[in-house]
Every structure is written in C-alpha cells, then in structure tokens.
Amino acid sequence: MESSTRVREPSIGGRMNNESFITLFMIGVLVVVFGIACIAVPNFYLPQNMINLITNNWYTIIVGIGVTFLLITGNFDMSVGGVIALTGVLSVYFCQGANVSQNVLANGLGLPYGAAVGLALLCAMSVGAINAFFIARLKVPSIIVTLGTMMLARGVAQVITRGAQRNTSLPDVFGMLGNMTIKGTSIKLAVLVMVVLIIVAYIFEKMTVPGRRTYLIGANAEAARLSGIKVARHLSLLYILSALLAGITGILLASEFKSGMSSRAMGVEFDALVISLLGGVSIAGGFGSVLGMFVGAIILSVVTSAATGLLLSPDWQFTLKGIVTFIAIVAQRYALDKRKG
C-alpha cells in the first residue's frame, strides 16, 4: 500500500496530488523568473524572444523525455550526449560518397540517406541495449554504466572523425531534414518533432499501463517485481527508448549543421538531468512528470537567455544557472514538506 500511495496519491476532498502541485508550483516559479528577466533585460518580453525560449532548446527537451522516464524509475542515463554525437557522426559517414577523395574524412560508405539514418539509429539503440544489459540484467549502478557508454560513444565518434569533423561529399538531401521549416513560419521541423514527442510521452505517462508501471518500479522495484511486472524488460525498453530519442536528436543536429562532430552536444546529459530535477522529478524515483520537465527546461532557458542579454561572461552564466537551479529545487522540496505538514 505504501508503494502505490507514493506513485499516485489520491485526491482527498478535491485536493490535488503532489505531482500536480509541484508542476503548478514550478509554473509559478517560471512566471516569477520570467518577470524578473523582463525587468532586468530590455525587450525580453517580445513575442519572438518568448518563442525562441522554446525553439532554441528543442534538443535538450527531446533528450529530457527519456532521461525523465528513467529518473522516475530511479535510474540515470548520462550517455545521451555521447549518443547524439555518435549518431550524428555515423549518419554523415554512412552518407558520404565512397572513394571520392584522397582526404579520408571526405570518404564514407555512400549509402542512401534513408538507409544511413536507419543504420545510425540502430547503432544508437545498440548503446541503449548495452546500458540495459549491464543495468537491468547485471545490476551494475546506472551512473557508472552510462558514464562509461557516454565516453565509449564519444570515443568511437572521435575515431571516425579523427578529432576533426566530417562535412564534405554529402548529398543535398542530407541537410533538408534539419533545416526544413513549418510552412509560413521560421520554426524548424525539429521543434514540431519535439512537440509531438512531448504529447506522446504525456499520453504514455498518464494513460497507459506501461506508464503506470514506470512509477511503480521507481517507488519500489522489488514490490513491482513481486506484483508481476517484468522490471528488467521494462527498464531495458526505457534505456533503448532514451537512446533512440538521443539518436533522433543527433540525426536532426547533424542535418541542421551538415556535419558530424564528436564534440557535439557536450554537456547535454547534465542539462537534461537539471531540467528534469527542476521539473520536480525525484532523483530517488517514483515521482515526476514529462510536463514538469518541460517547465524546467523553459526555466533554464529563461535564465540562460537573460544572462546572455545582460552580457554576462560564460563563467557567470554557468554560475547563475547553478544558483537558480539550486534555489528552485530547494524551494520545491520546502513547498512539498510544508504541504505534508
């Protein structure tokens, strides 16, 4: 009974559960932070800037979906940044013309773009499968395994690019996907992909049996196993899903910049973790939501954009992000404790 209460606290007398309370609380924090930014930074409130707060961070949000689901189960995925880099590099390498130049970095396998993307995504999911094998089957701590596969993925990408980048001998179709815009707007296709994935993730989280199982595993994995849930299989699928989302992100970024780089998306895994925690996801598992993660992403985007508008140096921008993140997480913990009291 304790585990199920932790997963879905029923409304008593019309009172909202803690998950909805934290989401609304962080929306309030977002309004306050945005108001401060509008006062401190000239023209921060302009509609185009507000649109940019979302559109400029689509890749972190897409990756954050998989990271959020795994955090809810009580597990980490720190490999996503490496998977983004590896998938992007592989999509370029698979697509580059074969034996077209004496420059090694200009030669690839010469595959059609569709085949190159499909094969690169399979490679991304294989990283997720490696994570799943060691974490779900061999019970190795997720933080250790995923940090290892992050370095492995970046290392393979660096070998393929020889420490530089691959950006030549590519067909014109390679750059279409990442630079395609929604008709009549400047919003890129990648943003639409992000919106669709957020909606699908929300439906999965709130309205499906596997979504409920994710919370049950995070609340008490052993109780979930005894109740008939195949915990190892569920975790495996979530790790493969997280790697697939990172792979999709890598494909879109490589297409947008028409290049593959082993250093791409450096630090994205930490940003994805931060926005999940900002959104109220419990690092201990069993609590959180994709909608909360999205709110956390916008809060971080507002802080970053405001710091840029104030012409702060990168060092101070990083410090400011850390301070705001710390205050926001402490505030939500305090609000929850007061509510329980």
VEXGU-439701 format. One line per 10 residues: number of its first residue (from 1); for each residue x, y negated, z of N, C-alpha, C. Coordinates in steps of 0.001 Angstrom, whole numbers, always signed. Each point is the difference from the previous one (the first is absolute). Layout:
// residues N
NUM = X/Y/Z/X/Y/Z/X/Y/Z | ...
END
This chain:
// residues 341
1 = +817/+1205/+0/-817/-1205/+0/+858/-1266/+0 | +1099/+54/+699/+877/-1174/+74/+540/-360/-1368 | +369/+1046/-790/+574/-261/-1312/-1017/-631/-919 | -1222/+545/-16/-1004/-539/-900/-380/-1429/+383 | +36/-316/+1301/-311/-1357/+435/+1047/-972/-500 | +1231/+439/-13/+1077/-858/-455/-97/-279/-1491 | -513/+971/-749/-84/-152/-1443/-1124/-934/-403 | -1193/+254/+526/-1141/-815/-362/-798/-332/+1261 | +265/-1160/+574/-716/-377/+1196/-1399/-445/-381 | -1035/+616/+530/-1358/-355/-373/-379/-1376/+511
11 = -928/-616/-705/-503/-1288/+445/-978/+214/+1132 | +185/-705/+1089/-876/+107/+1151/-713/-1342/+156 | -1324/+52/-112/-760/-1246/+106/+339/-971/-1098 | +326/+495/-1184/+303/-853/-1137/+1414/-533/+1 | +822/+418/+913/+1376/-485/+96/+866/+671/-1053 | +773/-791/-738/+841/+556/-1058/+1145/+813/+587 | +502/+957/-799/+1110/+803/+488/+1304/-789/-62 | +1045/+542/+613/+1274/-721/+112/+644/-272/-1348 | -179/+930/-939/+606/-174/-1317/-569/-1227/-706 | -1330/-145/+12/-647/-1168/-604/+369/-1270/+761
21 = +104/+115/+1327/+362/-1156/+824/+1388/-525/-370 | +956/+910/-142/+1364/-418/-338/+55/-610/-1402 | -737/+582/-952/-22/-551/-1360/-528/-1430/+18 | -1116/-225/+720/-559/-1348/+106/+946/-932/+751 | +666/+531/+1012/+963/-798/+760/+1133/-472/-905 | +515/+903/-856/+1102/-376/-883/-459/-932/-1119 | -1274/+97/-387/-542/-980/-955/+7/-1378/+659 | -339/-46/+1300/+81/-1254/+743/+1417/-537/+58 | +963/+900/+226/+1415/-401/-7/+395/-554/-1363 | -474/+644/-1055/+280/-462/-1365/-526/-1416/-205
31 = -1217/-276/+457/-587/-1332/-148/+844/-1041/+735 | +441/+338/+1217/+821/-927/+789/+1341/-260/-693 | +671/+1067/-438/+1301/-136/-666/-140/-797/-1299 | -1071/+279/-747/-232/-727/-1253/-259/-1480/+285 | -773/-298/+1060/-269/-1388/+359/+1270/-747/+358 | +884/+646/+776/+1282/-618/+362/+840/-254/-1246 | +2/+976/-928/+774/-149/-1241/-540/-1156/-840 | -1327/-168/-40/-596/-1096/-770/+389/-1363/+570 | +137/-77/+1332/+403/-1253/+647/+1495/-274/-235 | +815/+1045/+64/+1459/-171/-68/+528/-137/-1429
41 = -668/+642/-949/+502/+37/-1382/-960/-748/-921 | +471/-1023/-719/-870/-750/-910/-593/+901/-1095 | -1289/-173/-262/-703/+702/-1089/-54/+1511/+169 | +211/+470/+1217/-18/+1448/+215/-1392/+585/-223 | -1017/-825/+173/-1388/+451/-91/-517/+103/-1436 | +804/-392/-984/-461/+17/-1390/-415/+1407/-423 | -1077/+128/-800/-520/+1326/-398/+1052/+902/-634 | +849/-566/-874/+998/+828/-663/+993/+592/+990 | +346/-772/+1009/+914/+516/+1027/-649/+1127/+792 | -1294/-133/+304/-705/+1043/+729/-74/+1290/-819
51 = -169/-143/-1307/+9/+1181/-875/+1380/+651/-1 | +1032/-851/-32/+1375/+519/-13/+346/+775/+1268 | -637/-344/+1130/+259/+700/+1256/-302/+1492/-125 | -978/+330/-862/-369/+1399/-213/+764/+596/-1166 | +13/-733/-1124/+566/+563/-1228/+1507/+209/+68 | +700/-789/+805/+1454/+133/+78/+454/+1164/+874 | -941/+632/+705/+370/+1081/+918/-726/+1297/-304 | -410/+174/-1244/-757/+1195/-377/+796/+1278/+254 | +1309/-41/-252/+799/+1228/+121/+129/+450/+1459 | +148/-963/+924/+78/+364/+1419/-1319/+592/+476
61 = -1113/-544/-478/-1321/+478/+411/-262/+1407/-525 | +367/+267/-1252/-201/+1345/-554/+791/+1025/+808 | +1258/-302/+259/+835/+897/+798/-545/+116/+1422 | -545/-1113/+522/-534/-16/+1353/-1163/+954/+214 | -723/+346/-1063/-1124/+930/+120/+491/+1363/+488 | +1006/+542/-691/+544/+1302/+392/+661/-39/+1361 | +733/-1081/+267/+678/-152/+1289/-1022/-72/+1132 | -1120/-692/-234/-1054/-126/+1020/-609/+1347/+351 | -358/+783/-1014/-599/+1310/+268/+951/+892/+794 | +1286/-49/-322/+966/+822/+717/+217/-502/+1426
71 = +0/-1320/+185/+112/-545/+1354/-1186/+417/+855 | -1193/+51/-597/-1189/+422/+738/+160/+1436/+494 | +722/+835/-767/+254/+1376/+448/+1149/+68/+1006 | +665/-1137/+251/+1121/-14/+927/+1337/+253/-664 | +72/-173/-1330/+1237/+258/-748/+429/-1234/-785 | +1288/-47/-333/+569/-1104/-770/+301/+449/-1438 | +46/-990/-908/+555/+244/-1325/+887/-1177/-360 | +1302/+140/+266/+971/-1048/-292/+674/+205/-1349 | -480/+972/-774/+641/+315/-1284/-591/-783/-1165 | -1090/-763/+228/-748/-576/-1114/+828/-982/-835
81 = +860/-790/+635/+832/-934/-760/+938/+724/-953 | +611/+1085/+482/+877/+800/-856/-758/+661/-1133 | -1216/+446/+269/-824/+633/-1032/-371/-1007/-1087 | -308/-1242/+402/-289/-1054/-986/+1180/-194/-933 | +1198/-127/+577/+1207/-205/-812/+256/+1191/-915 | -80/+1209/+557/+272/+1204/-787/-984/+159/-1143 | -1289/-197/+264/-1011/+171/-1044/+196/-1011/-1118 | +295/-1245/+372/+242/-1014/-1013/+1193/+326/-875 | +1086/+426/+630/+1216/+352/-745/-253/+1195/-919 | -684/+1009/+521/-280/+1191/-810/-916/-309/-1177
91 = -1009/-853/+209/-896/-340/-1110/+760/-688/-1130 | +984/-845/+370/+835/-657/-1011/+897/+1021/-693 | +673/+823/+787/+925/+1002/-562/-719/+972/-930 | -1165/+464/+390/-753/+939/-826/-471/-643/-1298 | -188/-1333/+24/-576/-706/-1143/+1061/-561/-953 | +1205/-203/+496/+1054/-577/-833/+324/+928/-1179 | +389/-604/-1104/+345/+777/-1176/+1183/+925/+249 | -18/+1164/-635/+1075/+993/+174/+1125/-256/-996 | +1224/-110/+535/+1202/-153/-830/-106/-1176/-969 | -404/-1147/+513/-152/-1176/-860/+1152/-989/+170
101 = +861/+233/+969/+1068/-956/+273/+1186/+707/+650 | +1163/-645/-94/+1176/+510/+689/-41/-355/+1489 | -868/-934/+337/-192/-384/+1405/-885/+1049/+676 | +543/+660/+1009/-721/+1083/+681/-1322/-492/+586 | -15/-1232/+493/-1202/-529/+637/-1102/-343/-1002 | +311/+61/-1280/-1018/-275/-1028/-630/+1275/-537 | +530/+1148/+416/-494/+1276/-505/-873/+707/+1033 | -1072/+603/-482/-883/+752/+872/-436/+1293/-661 | -1215/+436/+322/-521/+1253/-561/-899/-218/-1212 | -417/-1239/-235/-807/-297/-1179/-1409/+568/+40
111 = -575/+165/+1189/-1354/+546/+109/-1042/-1080/-278 | -1194/+391/-460/-1098/-966/-128/-322/-613/+1364 | -530/-1224/-10/-219/-714/+1252/-914/+767/+953 | -1084/+563/-516/-926/+755/+844/+674/+1180/+674 | +820/+723/-767/+710/+1152/+561/+1034/-452/+1028 | +673/-1131/-277/+1009/-527/+929/-637/-376/+1335 | -1162/-653/-69/-701/-409/+1231/-465/+1226/+779 | -599/+954/-709/-489/+1205/+670/+1109/+772/+683 | +1143/+144/-681/+1129/+736/+574/+600/-745/+1189 | +72/-1326/-101/+534/-802/+1103/-894/+110/+1237
121 = -1309/+14/-205/-932/+133/+1117/+107/+1380/+643 | +234/+1017/-807/+210/+1346/+556/+1244/+33/+883 | +1048/-693/-447/+1224/-75/+801/-265/-733/+1324 | -828/-1058/-67/-352/-726/+1225/-731/+924/+967 | -970/+746/-515/-766/+897/+864/+860/+1125/+549 | +1063/+356/-724/+896/+1034/+518/+740/-494/+1243 | +285/-1313/+66/+591/-567/+1219/-994/+112/+1149 | -1279/-275/-298/-1039/+161/+1011/-118/+1439/+456 | +171/+944/-939/-71/+1421/+348/+1168/+402/+900 | +1177/-574/-255/+1161/+269/+865/-280/-506/+1412
131 = -542/-1224/+83/-380/-541/+1313/-973/+937/+708 | -1008/+434/-750/-1041/+858/+577/+570/+1319/+507 | +917/+580/-754/+563/+1294/+380/+732/-97/+1337 | +848/-999/+133/+796/-119/+1224/-830/-480/+1191 | -990/-873/-265/-774/-576/+1105/-1166/+899/+405 | -797/+419/-991/-1202/+779/+309/+308/+1467/+277 | +993/+541/-687/+307/+1427/+148/+1096/+276/+1022 | +1103/-754/-93/+1129/+255/+895/-28/-862/+1258 | -964/-935/+77/-197/-818/+1202/+1179/-917/+325 | +722/-427/-1031/+1069/-977/+207/-645/-1377/+152
141 = +457/-851/+941/-602/-1329/+178/-47/-801/-1308 | -1148/-620/-260/-234/-665/-1287/+960/-1166/-244 | +375/-719/+1065/+882/-1153/-179/+1356/+442/-538 | +481/+1163/+440/+1303/+513/-445/-71/+465/-1452 | -1017/+785/-299/-131/+560/-1348/-172/-1099/-1042 | -917/-941/+265/-311/-1001/-1020/+1107/-1036/-185 | +763/-271/+1048/+1180/-854/-182/+1026/+716/-880 | +108/+1332/+187/+916/+787/-826/-418/+15/-1456 | -1285/+231/-268/-466/+47/-1396/+14/-1389/-638 | -144/-1052/+818/+137/-1360/-535/+1399/-201/-564
151 = +1019/+398/+781/+1382/-139/-456/+294/+932/-1180 | -576/+1199/+36/+178/+938/-1107/-569/-563/-1295 | -1225/-551/+60/-647/-544/-1192/+796/-1178/-557 | +448/-893/+870/+793/-1141/-470/+1348/+452/-543 | +564/+1034/+634/+1278/+511/-480/-102/+569/-1395 | -1040/+783/-263/-211/+558/-1343/-214/-1130/-1003 | -812/-1024/+390/-234/-1145/-882/+1300/-739/-299 | +877/-94/+998/+1271/-700/-189/+929/+786/-923 | -39/+1320/+98/+806/+831/-903/-467/-189/-1439 | -1317/-4/-202/-548/-134/-1355/+312/-1373/-585
161 = -15/-1043/+836/+270/-1356/-496/+1471/-392/+122 | +800/+869/+641/+1422/-273/+226/+215/-1323/+733 | -901/-287/+937/+117/-1201/+803/-425/-1274/-690 | -438/+98/-1250/-435/-1187/-739/-1514/+93/-229 | -439/-157/-1238/-1402/+181/-334/-139/+487/-1437 | -1108/+630/-293/-325/+445/-1351/-1119/-886/-534 | +261/-715/-1082/-1015/-918/-539/+60/-161/-1515 | +679/+919/-671/+105/-88/-1460/-540/+1277/-649 | -164/-59/-1331/-472/+1144/-795/-1376/+486/+444 | -841/-935/+448/-1342/+358/+452/-1036/-377/-1062
171 = -1018/+814/-186/-1061/-349/-952/-830/-1174/+513 | -662/-718/-899/-803/-1160/+390/-1115/+373/+970 | -515/+1217/-140/-1118/+421/+849/+388/+75/+1471 | +1301/+98/+272/+447/+158/+1388/-403/-1179/+870 | +30/-1216/-571/-297/-1183/+798/-1464/-398/+35 | -844/+733/-687/-1410/-399/-103/-758/+187/+1309 | +180/+1145/+636/-783/+342/+1184/+228/-989/+1141 | +1247/-355/+232/+329/-879/+1119/-290/-1455/-251 | -180/-402/-1271/-229/-1405/-325/-1397/-264/-558 | -821/+1039/-52/-1366/-161/-479/-804/-798/+1025
181 = -819/-943/-474/-818/-820/+898/-1480/+256/-234 | -800/-278/+1032/-1447/+100/-133/-469/-1106/-929 | -844/+334/-943/-416/-927/-1046/-528/-1300/+590 | +551/-1117/-499/-440/-1325/+423/+632/-496/+1282 | +910/+788/+569/+666/-402/+1248/+1497/+253/-118 | +719/-441/+1027/+1440/+273/+67/+296/+1157/+940 | -1067/+648/+485/+158/+1097/+959/+412/+1270/-736 | +1083/+611/+465/+534/+1169/-685/-784/+1271/+323 | +148/+976/-892/-682/+1275/+164/+353/+644/+1335 | +1224/-189/+464/+451/+603/+1253/-879/-435/+1174
191 = -488/-1233/-32/-873/-497/+1072/-1333/+733/-32 | -521/+236/-1213/-1251/+759/-141/+190/+1429/+510 | +1149/+596/-305/+315/+1344/+509/-10/-2/+1526 | +594/-1050/+591/+18/-120/+1459/-1414/-58/+570 | -871/-805/-599/-1373/-149/+490/-744/+1330/-75 | +139/+697/-1130/-670/+1292/-178/+495/+1003/+1042 | +1303/+36/+217/+566/+941/+970/-444/-316/+1430 | -122/-1284/+338/-489/-393/+1326/-1432/+486/+193 | -839/-172/-1009/-1402/+436/+85/-84/+1513/+148 | +765/+719/-824/+3/+1470/+71/+498/+461/+1367
201 = +1055/-636/+504/+551/+370/+1309/-1001/-269/+1112 | -734/-1103/-99/-999/-328/+1022/-1123/+1040/+9 | -439/+399/-1188/-1047/+1026/-102/+508/+1320/+576 | +1238/+366/-353/+603/+1229/+519/+59/-34/+1519 | +403/-1140/+538/+192/-140/+1443/-1312/+78/+767 | -1044/-654/-509/-1252/-157/+748/-1067/+1032/-334 | +33/+558/-1208/-1156/+756/-468/+283/+1442/-402 | +1203/+485/+242/+320/+1371/-406/+477/+824/+1192 | -159/+1302/-112/+463/+911/+1049/+1530/-37/+144 | +771/+46/-1115/+1464/-109/+150/+431/-1289/+692
211 = -760/-1087/-227/+327/-1253/+681/-148/+122/+1504 | -1076/+649/+447/-204/+207/+1438/+1074/+926/+573 | +397/+981/-794/+1043/+923/+468/+1316/-729/+233 | +266/-1030/-796/+1221/-783/+177/+53/-604/+1404 | -1120/-535/+454/-76/-580/+1345/+106/+1082/+1073 | -632/+1134/-234/+42/+1082/+980/+1418/+508/+208 | +744/+117/-1092/+1390/+457/+90/+828/-1003/+799 | -222/-1289/-257/+741/-1026/+736/-350/-46/+1462 | -1275/+284/+340/-422/-29/+1391/+586/+1158/+781 | -31/+1203/-606/+534/+1189/+667/+169/+1100/-1042
221 = +1223/+139/-503/+262/+948/-1079/-300/+1439/+409 | +331/+350/+1236/-224/+1364/+458/-1495/+294/+119 | -761/-952/+521/-1449/+176/+89/-615/+100/-1393 | +529/-785/-934/-498/+60/-1382/+273/+1377/-608 | +1181/+548/+272/+344/+1333/-520/-912/+1063/+599 | -260/-94/+1290/-850/+981/+661/-1457/-96/-454 | -383/-1182/-493/-1372/-170/-479/-167/+449/-1449 | +1082/+505/-595/-94/+557/-1346/+587/-847/-1106 | +532/-1172/+340/+608/-865/-1019/+1394/+511/-340 | +289/+118/-1279/+1323/+427/-457/+918/-1223/+2
231 = +596/-247/+1148/+762/-1225/+234/+1184/-121/-960 | +761/+1074/-171/+1189/-47/-859/-384/-336/-1440 | -1061/+609/-492/-426/-277/-1374/-470/-1439/-152 | -744/-484/+988/-510/-1372/-62/+1152/-1006/-1 | +971/+209/+890/+1166/-891/+35/+779/+61/-1308 | +125/+1195/-556/+720/+162/-1266/-653/-816/-1109 | -1322/+66/-71/-728/-745/-1029/+155/-1509/+207 | +13/-441/+1243/+169/-1425/+271/+1394/-485/-385 | +1022/+824/+249/+1360/-391/-400/+150/-40/-1513 | -621/+946/-690/+44/-8/-1466/-762/-1203/-537
241 = -1147/-321/+635/-771/-1182/-400/+806/-1277/+199 | +680/-111/+1145/+813/-1185/+268/+1105/-158/-1042 | +629/+1110/-360/+1053/-42/-1024/-578/-362/-1365 | -1201/+492/-298/-654/-334/-1275/-300/-1493/-75 | -508/-571/+1089/-276/-1438/+20/+1282/-808/-178 | +1079/+443/+645/+1292/-665/-176/+475/+155/-1445 | -248/+1177/-587/+380/+231/-1387/-756/-901/-956 | -1305/-151/+214/-810/-902/-832/+549/-1427/+102 | +362/-398/+1214/+579/-1328/+209/+1310/-150/-764 | +840/+1045/+51/+1268/-37/-719/-185/-105/-1501
251 = -990/+711/-544/-296/-60/-1436/-419/-1412/-405 | -900/-602/+787/-509/-1335/-321/+1104/-1058/+104 | +854/+97/+1020/+1093/-966/+149/+1034/+144/-1115 | +339/+1227/-342/+959/+225/-1090/-550/-543/-1314 | -1291/+182/-221/-628/-511/-1216/-39/-1524/+1 | -294/-585/+1168/-79/-1470/+85/+1341/-643/-335 | +1096/+552/+521/+1322/-590/-210/+766/+655/-1150 | -598/+1048/-601/+610/+731/-1123/+1415/+461/+343 | +131/+526/+1215/+1319/+483/+419/-157/+967/+1161 | +1030/+807/+198/+65/+895/+1140/+1218/-339/+841
261 = -221/-259/+1307/+1090/-386/+895/-71/+827/+1271 | +1140/+464/+463/+21/+802/+1228/-234/-850/+1241 | +171/-1318/-106/-179/-888/+1156/-1403/-586/+81 | -863/+396/-921/-1357/-565/+5/-773/+469/+1232 | -874/-879/+502/-877/+302/+1144/+789/+279/+1277 | +1160/-591/+117/+792/+150/+1220/-745/-626/+1179 | -242/+772/+1029/-686/-508/+1177/-1512/+76/-46 | -569/+474/-1107/-1463/+91/-118/-571/+955/+1040 | +749/+1053/+329/-499/+956/+993/-230/-668/+1364 | +847/-970/+331/-170/-709/+1269/-1166/-986/-77
271 = -164/-661/-1146/-1146/-894/-179/-1309/+774/+82 | -39/+1192/-605/-1212/+826/+41/-313/+417/+1433 | +1044/+306/+767/-193/+364/+1406/-508/-1194/+805 | +563/-1169/-260/-393/-1208/+732/-1451/-367/-273 | -424/+7/-1262/-1382/-396/-297/-993/+1008/+579 | +397/+1263/+79/-875/+998/+614/-160/-277/+1490 | +1111/-286/+677/-50/-304/+1430/-729/-1317/+261 | +212/-988/-870/-717/-1268/+121/-1504/+206/-128 | -379/+963/-838/-1413/+279/-213/-636/+826/+1082 | +757/+369/+1029/-567/+705/+1135/+203/+1497/-5
281 = +792/+527/-929/+264/+1438/-14/+881/+354/+1188 | -393/+1031/+730/+779/+420/+1165/+1188/+837/-437 | +1161/-335/+509/+1201/+755/-355/-25/+1400/+607 | -870/+205/+994/-152/+1313/+635/-1005/+878/-740 | -726/-594/-976/-951/+780/-779/-1413/-58/+534 | -970/+382/-870/-1391/+106/+404/-802/-1278/-72 | +616/-1104/-437/-696/-1284/+39/+526/-902/-1113 | -910/-711/-688/+395/-935/-1043/-888/+113/-1213 | +246/-856/-990/-814/+21/-1210/+743/-654/-1155 | -392/+363/-1209/+581/-593/-1204/-394/-1469/-108
291 = -1241/-313/+378/-442/-1401/-28/+846/-851/+936 | +310/+529/+1178/+869/-716/+925/+1382/-212/-590 | +536/+1033/-663/+1304/-124/-666/-23/-1126/-1027 | -1091/-106/-758/-132/-1054/-1012/+33/-1380/+667 | -709/-145/+1107/+16/-1269/+738/+1411/-302/+497 | +692/+1027/+490/+1373/-171/+446/+911/-462/-1122 | -241/+519/-1209/+805/-394/-1160/-204/-1472/-334 | -1251/-477/+110/-269/-1404/-302/+620/-910/+1063 | -41/+429/+1261/+644/-785/+1069/+1485/-158/-291 | +662/+1099/-329/+1432/-41/-302/+270/-863/-1232
301 = -900/+74/-988/+152/-798/-1214/-139/-1491/+293 | -948/-350/+874/-186/-1408/+382/+1255/-526/+684 | +540/+769/+922/+1207/-422/+731/+1178/-173/-963 | +182/+967/-899/+1111/-67/-958/-140/-1197/-928 | -1218/-207/-518/-246/-1107/-921/+179/-1348/+701 | -474/-91/+1250/+146/-1248/+753/+1473/-292/+289 | +754/+1032/+339/+1437/-182/+263/+722/-487/-1247 | -405/+532/-1159/+592/-456/-1267/-374/-1447/-268 | -1276/-346/+262/-459/-1369/-212/+696/-1001/+906 | +420/+452/+1184/+721/-865/+938/+1496/-48/-294
311 = +409/+707/-1066/+1400/+31/-452/+940/+575/+1050 | -510/+951/+766/+849/+671/+977/+972/+937/-711 | +1168/+173/+567/+978/+916/-568/-500/+1432/+152 | +488/+929/-826/-440/+1404/+109/+166/+575/+1405 | +1074/-411/+705/+221/+501/+1364/-1129/-431/+926 | -401/-1277/-100/-1069/-511/+849/-1360/+571/-417 | -172/+245/-1299/-1237/+629/-453/-159/+1383/+625 | +1082/+753/+9/-23/+1347/+575/-299/-72/+1493 | +619/-975/+669/-216/-174/+1434/-1448/-373/+288 | -558/-916/-792/-1382/-430/+193/-972/+1156/-196
321 = +231/+815/-1023/-843/+1173/-238/+41/+937/+1209 | +1200/+188/+560/+142/+873/+1158/-747/-539/+1203 | +86/-1315/+236/-675/-610/+1159/-1516/+127/-133 | -524/-340/-1185/-1447/+70/-217/-500/+1435/+126 | +759/+948/-557/-388/+1410/+89/-54/+452/+1457 | +1018/-360/+770/+54/+388/+1415/-1177/-594/+776 | -256/-1290/-202/-1092/-663/+719/-1347/+613/-369 | -202/+274/-1299/-1283/+546/-462/-252/+1385/+580 | +1024/+846/+21/-170/+1363/+521/-236/-23/+1506 | +751/-846/+712/-218/-123/+1450/-1403/-532/+287
331 = -456/-959/-812/-1328/-588/+191/-1096/+1032/-187 | +134/+850/-1023/-1043/+1008/-225/+4/+1062/+1097 | +1173/+346/+521/+48/+935/+1131/-651/-622/+1244 | +280/-1283/+216/-580/-699/+1151/-1519/-71/-135 | -478/-305/-1214/-1442/-97/-233/-684/+1340/+242 | +638/+1082/-422/-576/+1337/+218/-46/+345/+1483 | +1079/-319/+721/+39/+301/+1441/-1059/-807/+764 | -168/-1269/-373/-1009/-831/+631/-1396/+546/-289 | -197/+479/-1232/-1308/+533/-378/-320/+1264/+800 | +991/+858/+187/-201/+1212/+800/-271/-342/+1457
341 = +709/-1051/+473/-176/-397/+1381/-1383/-588/+242
END
